[in-house]
Amino acid sequence: MEDFLRACQSAVLDNEAKTLATKMGVAHVSLLQRANPDNDAHHLTVEHLFGVLLHTGDMRPLMALADEFGFDLVQKVPPKAQTLTSSLANVGKEVAELTIAVHAALEDNHVNSFEKSLIRQEIHHVRQSLDVMDASIKAA
């Protein structure tokens, strides 16, 4: 918890606290007090934390929070848009490969762990191709 609270304070102090407070609609001194983990009366609310993250782009508090619970925070890399015909063809190919993997697994009426792994991999490929299709639609 200490690392998280210190990361919140650092995000405020390292990102022009006066300007940040104005963007968040709070008093500068109030924001500093709320972000100070050594102040027993501090109360940095979820809304304040959201404002700090939104207006600074400083993800140290979120990274510290994730780390406290044994997770890593990894930024998503948005897929690159393609032409609609290319992305549609790719979705169709991935769905076909998923269909083949499922049919092959069902041939003996038993799906073993290796086949499950292959099917899950194909599902992941379908999801990725749908993400590209979504990006392509947005870009069109």
URSUL-V330078 format. One record per backbone hydrogen bond with DSSP energy under -0.5 kcal/mol. CO is the residue of the C=O (numbers start at 1). NH is the residue of the N-H. Records with the same first field share a line. If there is no record, write none. Layout:
BEGIN
CO = NH / NH
END
This chain:
BEGIN
1 = 5
2 = 6
3 = 7
4 = 8
5 = 9
6 = 10
7 = 11
8 = 12
9 = 13
10 = 14
12 = 15
16 = 20
17 = 21
18 = 22
19 = 23
20 = 24
21 = 25 / 26
22 = 25
27 = 31
28 = 32
29 = 33
30 = 34
31 = 35
32 = 36
33 = 36
35 = 37
36 = 39
38 = 40
39 = 42
43 = 45
45 = 49
46 = 50
47 = 51
48 = 52
49 = 53
50 = 54
51 = 55
52 = 56
53 = 57
57 = 59
59 = 63
60 = 64
61 = 65
62 = 66
63 = 67
64 = 68
65 = 69
66 = 69 / 71
67 = 70
72 = 74
76 = 78
83 = 87
84 = 88
85 = 89
86 = 90
87 = 91
88 = 92
89 = 93
90 = 94
91 = 95
92 = 96
93 = 97
94 = 98
95 = 99
96 = 100
97 = 101
98 = 102
99 = 103
100 = 104
101 = 105
102 = 106
103 = 107
104 = 107
105 = 108 / 110
106 = 109
110 = 112
112 = 116
113 = 117
114 = 118
115 = 119
116 = 120
117 = 121
118 = 122
119 = 123
120 = 124
121 = 125
122 = 126
123 = 127
124 = 128
125 = 129
126 = 130
127 = 131
128 = 132
129 = 133
130 = 134
131 = 135
132 = 136
133 = 137
134 = 138
135 = 139
136 = 140
END
